Amino acid sequence: MQIDNPERGFSYKTNATLDMRMDISKNIPAYELLRNMTVKRLAYILSEFSDEPYADTIALGVIKDKNIPQSTLELGNRIKEVLICHKLICLPGFTRSCTHPYIVNN
């Protein structure tokens, strides 16, 4: 199955290219889509299709500087960092101070 295959770029469990295509012969990988996407569009997608309560915050952290994550681990770490910076989650071993250079710690 595509989602279980680490090379397909769906999971944060292993580091792989951020692909996320069901059929790799069609369209472009996720990291390419993100490169040309606006913060507003990504926030809409996250909110509308996954009911993500922090869609705006995540979208801003992922796309703001156009330094788009290329791998699943980069994306996962970016999302965790953004949520921690905004004090939306607290994970063991992470400080609650912001280390992301593009997010202001409130």
LOVOVO-272746 format. One line per field, with one value per atom (N, C-alpha, C): residue number from 1; x, y, z; residue in one letter; atom name. Coordinates in pm, whole numbers, plus 50000, padded with zeros to 5 digits. Layout:
pos: (NUM; ...);
x: (X; ...);
y: (Y; ...);
z: (Z; ...);
code: (A; ...);
site: (CA; ...);
//
This chain:
pos: (1; 1; 1; 2; 2; 2; 3; 3; 3; 4; 4; 4; 5; 5; 5; 6; 6; 6; 7; 7; 7; 8; 8; 8; 9; 9; 9; 10; 10; 10; 11; 11; 11; 12; 12; 12; 13; 13; 13; 14; 14; 14; 15; 15; 15; 16; 16; 16; 17; 17; 17; 18; 18; 18; 19; 19; 19; 20; 20; 20; 21; 21; 21; 22; 22; 22; 23; 23; 23; 24; 24; 24; 25; 25; 25; 26; 26; 26; 27; 27; 27; 28; 28; 28; 29; 29; 29; 30; 30; 30; 31; 31; 31; 32; 32; 32; 33; 33; 33; 34; 34; 34; 35; 35; 35; 36; 36; 36; 37; 37; 37; 38; 38; 38; 39; 39; 39; 40; 40; 40; 41; 41; 41; 42; 42; 42; 43; 43; 43; 44; 44; 44; 45; 45; 45; 46; 46; 46; 47; 47; 47; 48; 48; 48; 49; 49; 49; 50; 50; 50; 51; 51; 51; 52; 52; 52; 53; 53; 53; 54; 54; 54; 55; 55; 55; 56; 56; 56; 57; 57; 57; 58; 58; 58; 59; 59; 59; 60; 60; 60; 61; 61; 61; 62; 62; 62; 63; 63; 63; 64; 64; 64; 65; 65; 65; 66; 66; 66; 67; 67; 67; 68; 68; 68; 69; 69; 69; 70; 70; 70; 71; 71; 71; 72; 72; 72; 73; 73; 73; 74; 74; 74; 75; 75; 75; 76; 76; 76; 77; 77; 77; 78; 78; 78; 79; 79; 79; 80; 80; 80; 81; 81; 81; 82; 82; 82; 83; 83; 83; 84; 84; 84; 85; 85; 85; 86; 86; 86; 87; 87; 87; 88; 88; 88; 89; 89; 89; 90; 90; 90; 91; 91; 91; 92; 92; 92; 93; 93; 93; 94; 94; 94; 95; 95; 95; 96; 96; 96; 97; 97; 97; 98; 98; 98; 99; 99; 99; 100; 100; 100; 101; 101; 101; 102; 102; 102; 103; 103; 103; 104; 104; 104; 105; 105; 105; 106; 106; 106);
x: (50084; 50000; 50089; 50047; 50128; 50161; 50064; 50085; 50186; 50190; 50284; 50424; 50441; 50570; 50650; 50762; 50838; 50883; 50910; 50958; 50849; 50725; 50616; 50596; 50660; 50658; 50527; 50459; 50335; 50355; 50457; 50470; 50588; 50570; 50679; 50768; 50732; 50808; 50947; 50961; 51092; 51116; 51241; 51274; 51268; 51185; 51169; 51135; 51153; 51115; 50966; 50930; 50791; 50716; 50663; 50598; 50446; 50391; 50249; 50158; 50210; 50125; 50080; 49954; 49905; 49961; 49973; 50026; 50148; 50268; 50389; 50415; 50338; 50357; 50277; 50195; 50111; 50142; 50118; 50129; 50269; 50277; 50406; 50404; 50522; 50527; 50482; 50449; 50397; 50491; 50622; 50713; 50711; 50684; 50672; 50542; 50435; 50308; 50322; 50388; 50407; 50489; 50583; 50671; 50590; 50480; 50400; 50269; 50251; 50124; 50133; 50021; 50015; 49981; 50012; 49978; 49827; 49753; 49607; 49552; 49606; 49558; 49590; 49711; 49746; 49659; 49635; 49549; 49409; 49359; 49226; 49224; 49325; 49332; 49338; 49423; 49436; 49306; 49240; 49117; 49001; 48985; 48870; 48876; 48994; 49004; 49055; 49106; 49151; 49101; 49019; 48964; 49073; 49186; 49299; 49267; 49260; 49225; 49332; 49456; 49565; 49614; 49524; 49559; 49635; 49588; 49654; 49796; 49815; 49947; 50042; 49995; 50080; 50115; 50018; 50044; 50148; 50135; 50232; 50372; 50383; 50514; 50576; 50494; 50546; 50585; 50509; 50528; 50588; 50583; 50617; 50748; 50855; 50985; 51019; 50929; 50949; 51067; 51115; 51214; 51134; 51078; 50981; 51049; 50989; 51043; 51049; 51159; 51176; 51151; 51147; 51129; 51019; 50974; 50868; 50913; 51038; 51086; 51100; 51144; 51152; 51013; 50914; 50777; 50726; 50744; 50698; 50764; 50894; 50967; 50923; 50900; 50855; 50719; 50629; 50496; 50505; 50584; 50601; 50658; 50760; 50825; 50728; 50650; 50554; 50450; 50399; 50298; 50356; 50480; 50546; 50570; 50616; 50642; 50517; 50405; 50280; 50210; 50283; 50234; 50101; 50086; 49965; 49979; 50105; 50131; 50253; 50265; 50383; 50429; 50551; 50605; 50720; 50731; 50844; 50978; 51068; 51200; 51211; 51099; 51102; 51079; 51153; 51128; 51013; 50953; 50840; 50887; 51017; 51065; 51076; 51058; 51056; 51198; 51228; 51359; 51347; 51225; 51206; 51228; 51319; 51355; 51245; 51138; 51034; 50904; 50902; 50781; 50810; 50722; 50740; 50677; 50752; 50702; 50612; 50485; 50388; 50386);
y: (49882; 50000; 50125; 50230; 50350; 50418; 50427; 50501; 50432; 50301; 50225; 50218; 50254; 50246; 50374; 50365; 50484; 50570; 50509; 50586; 50674; 50655; 50732; 50868; 50888; 51019; 51057; 50961; 50991; 50996; 50933; 50913; 50988; 51032; 51097; 50995; 50867; 50763; 50743; 50758; 50745; 50867; 50898; 51013; 50973; 51043; 51017; 51148; 51151; 51268; 51294; 51419; 51458; 51449; 51332; 51304; 51307; 51209; 51199; 51179; 51130; 51100; 50955; 50930; 50793; 50724; 50796; 50742; 50827; 50773; 50853; 50887; 50829; 50863; 50988; 51038; 51153; 51270; 51389; 51513; 51535; 51617; 51652; 51620; 51600; 51566; 51682; 51648; 51746; 51864; 51838; 51951; 52052; 52005; 52098; 52177; 52113; 52184; 52293; 52260; 52358; 52478; 52454; 52561; 52673; 52636; 52733; 52768; 52726; 52746; 52867; 52934; 53045; 52992; 53072; 53037; 53021; 53111; 53107; 52978; 52935; 52812; 52688; 52680; 52565; 52563; 52678; 52684; 52635; 52674; 52627; 52476; 52421; 52276; 52202; 52248; 52182; 52191; 52303; 52323; 52246; 52259; 52200; 52048; 51994; 51852; 51767; 51831; 51751; 51807; 51910; 51971; 52010; 52055; 52094; 52226; 52224; 52347; 52457; 52419; 52517; 52536; 52524; 52529; 52657; 52771; 52898; 52903; 52861; 52863; 52768; 52647; 52549; 52597; 52646; 52693; 52805; 52898; 53007; 52955; 52862; 52805; 52723; 52658; 52572; 52654; 52757; 52827; 52966; 53027; 53170; 53210; 53139; 53181; 53115; 53037; 52964; 52866; 52839; 52734; 52606; 52552; 52443; 52314; 52243; 52113; 52018; 51945; 51849; 51706; 51682; 51545; 51539; 51417; 51397; 51439; 51410; 51450; 51601; 51666; 51813; 51873; 51822; 51872; 51846; 51725; 51693; 51779; 51799; 51882; 52028; 52076; 52215; 52235; 52141; 52152; 52148; 52055; 52047; 52178; 52229; 52351; 52469; 52481; 52591; 52580; 52461; 52444; 52468; 52427; 52452; 52602; 52668; 52813; 52890; 52846; 52914; 52858; 52771; 52712; 52640; 52577; 52501; 52356; 52309; 52174; 52180; 52083; 52071; 51926; 51905; 51770; 51752; 51634; 51608; 51630; 51697; 51719; 51846; 51913; 52037; 52154; 52260; 52380; 52455; 52543; 52618; 52750; 52770; 52892; 52867; 52971; 52959; 52958; 52859; 52854; 52875; 52883; 52901; 53047; 53078; 53218; 53300; 53236; 53310; 53321; 53268; 53272; 53353; 53444; 53525; 53452; 53441; 53373; 53469; 53435; 53520; 53490);
z: (50000; 50000; 50000; 49930; 49915; 50047; 50135; 50259; 50349; 50346; 50429; 50371; 50246; 50179; 50209; 50281; 50320; 50202; 50089; 49973; 49911; 49951; 49892; 49959; 50074; 50137; 50202; 50265; 50337; 50488; 50541; 50685; 50744; 50869; 50943; 51012; 51006; 51076; 51018; 50889; 50824; 50737; 50714; 50631; 50485; 50410; 50267; 50198; 50068; 49991; 50011; 50029; 50051; 49919; 49890; 49763; 49776; 49844; 49875; 49754; 49644; 49528; 49536; 49506; 49501; 49376; 49266; 49142; 49103; 49123; 49100; 48954; 48863; 48722; 48683; 48775; 48745; 48836; 48784; 48860; 48917; 49020; 49078; 49227; 49286; 49429; 49518; 49641; 49737; 49758; 49767; 49792; 49677; 49555; 49441; 49450; 49491; 49509; 49614; 49724; 49831; 49786; 49699; 49651; 49583; 49517; 49442; 49511; 49633; 49704; 49796; 49813; 49907; 50046; 50146; 50284; 50295; 50235; 50241; 50182; 50069; 50004; 50088; 50143; 50227; 50352; 50412; 50531; 50498; 50382; 50339; 50324; 50258; 50236; 50369; 50460; 50591; 50671; 50664; 50738; 50676; 50548; 50478; 50468; 50439; 50411; 50526; 50632; 50746; 50879; 50874; 50995; 51095; 51044; 51129; 51199; 51334; 51405; 51398; 51372; 51366; 51223; 51128; 50986; 50948; 50995; 50960; 51013; 51137; 51200; 51130; 51101; 51033; 50893; 50819; 50682; 50681; 50772; 50780; 50809; 50901; 50936; 50825; 50745; 50638; 50516; 50484; 50356; 50368; 50483; 50494; 50426; 50450; 50397; 50264; 50209; 50083; 50090; 50210; 50232; 50259; 50153; 50161; 50204; 50300; 50340; 50220; 50209; 50099; 50141; 50273; 50321; 50425; 50451; 50550; 50689; 50725; 50857; 50869; 50763; 50765; 50788; 50717; 50733; 50874; 50923; 51058; 51163; 51151; 51248; 51239; 51117; 51100; 51167; 51147; 51207; 51359; 51413; 51558; 51613; 51546; 51592; 51592; 51488; 51478; 51589; 51612; 51717; 51855; 51877; 52005; 52023; 51918; 51925; 51965; 51915; 51945; 52069; 52140; 52265; 52246; 52130; 52102; 52142; 52152; 52202; 52292; 52378; 52463; 52456; 52411; 52399; 52497; 52557; 52647; 52576; 52640; 52583; 52499; 52474; 52398; 52492; 52472; 52550; 52485; 52558; 52503; 52443; 52432; 52367; 52217; 52143; 51997; 51941; 51858; 51793; 51643; 51593; 51449; 51415; 51322; 51296; 51232; 51181; 51110; 51187; 51307; 51388; 51514; 51547; 51667; 51782; 51892; 52012; 52088; 52099; 52170; 52317);
code: (M; M; M; Q; Q; Q; I; I; I; D; D; D; N; N; N; P; P; P; E; E; E; R; R; R; G; G; G; F; F; F; S; S; S; Y; Y; Y; K; K; K; T; T; T; N; N; N; A; A; A; T; T; T; L; L; L; D; D; D; M; M; M; R; R; R; M; M; M; D; D; D; I; I; I; S; S; S; K; K; K; N; N; N; I; I; I; P; P; P; A; A; A; Y; Y; Y; E; E; E; L; L; L; L; L; L; R; R; R; N; N; N; M; M; M; T; T; T; V; V; V; K; K; K; R; R; R; L; L; L; A; A; A; Y; Y; Y; I; I; I; L; L; L; S; S; S; E; E; E; F; F; F; S; S; S; D; D; D; E; E; E; P; P; P; Y; Y; Y; A; A; A; D; D; D; T; T; T; I; I; I; A; A; A; L; L; L; G; G; G; V; V; V; I; I; I; K; K; K; D; D; D; K; K; K; N; N; N; I; I; I; P; P; P; Q; Q; Q; S; S; S; T; T; T; L; L; L; E; E; E; L; L; L; G; G; G; N; N; N; R; R; R; I; I; I; K; K; K; E; E; E; V; V; V; L; L; L; I; I; I; C; C; C; H; H; H; K; K; K; L; L; L; I; I; I; C; C; C; L; L; L; P; P; P; G; G; G; F; F; F; T; T; T; R; R; R; S; S; S; C; C; C; T; T; T; H; H; H; P; P; P; Y; Y; Y; I; I; I; V; V; V; N; N; N; N; N; N);
site: (N; CA; C; N; CA; C; N; CA; C; N; CA; C; N; CA; C; N; CA; C; N; CA; C; N; CA; C; N; CA; C; N; CA; C; N; CA; C; N; CA; C; N; CA; C; N; CA; C; N; CA; C; N; CA; C; N; CA; C; N; CA; C; N; CA; C; N; CA; C; N; CA; C; N; CA; C; N; CA; C; N; CA; C; N; CA; C; N; CA; C; N; CA; C; N; CA; C; N; CA; C; N; CA; C; N; CA; C; N; CA; C; N; CA; C; N; CA; C; N; CA; C; N; CA; C; N; CA; C; N; CA; C; N; CA; C; N; CA; C; N; CA; C; N; CA; C; N; CA; C; N; CA; C; N; CA; C; N; CA; C; N; CA; C; N; CA; C; N; CA; C; N; CA; C; N; CA; C; N; CA; C; N; CA; C; N; CA; C; N; CA; C; N; CA; C; N; CA; C; N; CA; C; N; CA; C; N; CA; C; N; CA; C; N; CA; C; N; CA; C; N; CA; C; N; CA; C; N; CA; C; N; CA; C; N; CA; C; N; CA; C; N; CA; C; N; CA; C; N; CA; C; N; CA; C; N; CA; C; N; CA; C; N; CA; C; N; CA; C; N; CA; C; N; CA; C; N; CA; C; N; CA; C; N; CA; C; N; CA; C; N; CA; C; N; CA; C; N; CA; C; N; CA; C; N; CA; C; N; CA; C; N; CA; C; N; CA; C; N; CA; C; N; CA; C; N; CA; C; N; CA; C; N; CA; C; N; CA; C; N; CA; C; N; CA; C; N; CA; C; N; CA; C; N; CA; C; N; CA; C; N; CA; C; N; CA; C; N; CA; C);
//
